[in-house]
Amino acid sequence: CTRLNRVTIPATVTSVGYAAFNGCTSLTQLSLGHIRDIGYYAFAGCTKLSQLTLPGSVRYIGNGAFMGCTGLTKVNTGSGATSLGYAAFAGCWRLKDVVIGNAVAAIGAWAFSGCYSLTNVKIGLSVETIEEYAFEDCISLTSLTVMPELPPYLVDENCFSDEAYTQATLYVPLFSV
């Protein structure tokens, strides 16, 4: 599907299946209607997608769903997603800004690994767990805003790259101090 540049999912469709649009390298516009589930590798390798705001209807973002979308610069997981799958946005090396919605409870292993340009991350109110290597090789991370009153559990010390521990500023809400 190298010539497909726009996808509009009708309101009657509730899921995008495994690798459905994987490798659609010309895809620049994505309208997900009322999708609830984004399957494994559904949009992986869609290298011309530049911004992504998921609708509130999305509950599930599968493993590798947007892996290798190297054109992405901004991602907002929306208000409905409850978890980010393994390597969901891995290798999106132009990605700079991420907002993880308030319904997300877990950030999967390697979710944003290899996002070398990532500078700003806002973690929503419900995040309880950040899996191993979730932000591995995010060497440009300078701002991390953590909204939960209790900080998320880090599965191991390798959730973030070493650079994040030395150069990023951690922002927390006043009520959590």
N, C-alpha and C positions, 0 to 999 in steps of 0.2 A: 504494500500500500504506500509506495513512495511518492505518489502524486496526490494523495488525499490531504487537503489543507484545512478542512473544517469538519467537525463532528458535532451534531446536535442530537442528543438522546431525547426521544419523546417522553412525556410525563408518564406514560403507561409502562415504561421499562424500569425495572427496579434494580437490576444488577448488570455489571459489565464483566463478562467472563474472562477466564484465563487467557492471557496474552492476546486479547481481542484486537487491540490496535498496536501491538508491539512492533516497533520498527517503522512506524509511520513518520518518516523523517521530514516530511513537508507539513505536518500538522501544526498549525499556528493558532487555531481557535477551537475551544472546547466548551460546549455547553452541556452540562450533565443533567438537566431537568430535575427529576425527583429520585435520582439514583440513591439506593441505600448501601449497596455493596460494590466495591471496586476490587475485582479479583487479582490474583497473583499476576504480576507482569503485564497488567492490562494496557498500560500506556508506556511501558519501558522503551527507551530508545527513541522517543518522540523528541528529537533534538531541537526542533524549532519552537516548541512551547516556551513562552517567556514568563508568563505569570499564571498563577493558579490559585483561585479561591474556590474551595469546595462548598457546595450548597449545604445548608443545615440538615438536609435529608440524609447525607452520607453518614453511615454508622461505622462502616468497616473499610479500612484501607489495607489491602492485602500485601503480602510479601513482594517486594520489588515492583510495586504498582507503578512507580514513576522513576525507577532506577535508570540512570544514564540519560535523563532528560537534560542534556548539557546546556540548553538555552534558558532554562528556568533561572530567574533572578529573584522572584518573590513567591512565597507559598503561604497560604492561610488554610489551615485544615478545616475551617468552618466550625460551626457551633454544635454539630451533631456527632462527629467522629469520636469513638470511644477508645480506639487504640490505633497505633501506627505499626504496621507489620515489619518484619525483618527486612532490612535494607530497602524500605519503602521509597526513600529518596536518595539512596546511595549513588555516588558518582555524578551528582548534579553540580559539577565543579564551578559553575557561574553563580550558583545560588548565594544570595547575600542576606536576605531577610526572611525569617520564618516566624509565623505566629501559630502556636499550637493551641487549638481551641480549648475551651473550658470543660468539655465533656471527656477529653482524652484522659484515660487513667494510666496507660502504659505506653512508653516509647520503646519500640522494639530494638533488639540488637542490630547494630550497624545501620540504623534507620537513616542517618545523615552522614555516614562515613564517606570520606573522599569529597566532601563539599568544601574544597579548599578556600573558596572566596567568602564563606559564611561569616558574617560579622555580627549580626544581631539575631538573638533568639529570645522569644517571649514564650514561657511555659505557662499554660493555663492552670486554672484553679484546682482541677481534679487530678492532675498528674501525681501518681503515688510511686511509680517505679520507672527508672531509666535503666534499660538493659545494657549489657556490656558492649563497648565500642560504639554506642549510639552516635557519638559525635567524634569518632576517631578521624584524625587527619583534617579536622576543621581548624586549620592552623591560623586563620585570620580572625577567629572569634574574639571580639573585644567587649561585647555587651550581652549579658545573660540576665534576663528578668525572670524571676521565679515567683509566681503568684500564690501558690498554695500556702496556707498558714503553717503547715508542717512541711519541711523540705522533702522532696521525693527521695525514696530509697535508691541509692546507686548500687547496682548489683555487684560491681567491683570498681576498683580505682581507675580502670581503663575506659570509663564511660565517656570521658573527654580526653582530647589530646593534651600533652604536656603544656603546650602553648596556652591553652585555656586557663590552666592553673596559675600561669605567671603573668599573662597580659590581659585577661578579661576582667571586666568590672561586674561584680554580682550585685544585682538590685533585688531587694525584697520589699514587700509591702510593710508599712509601718506597724500594722497589727501583728506581724509575725516575729518582731524583734523581742 
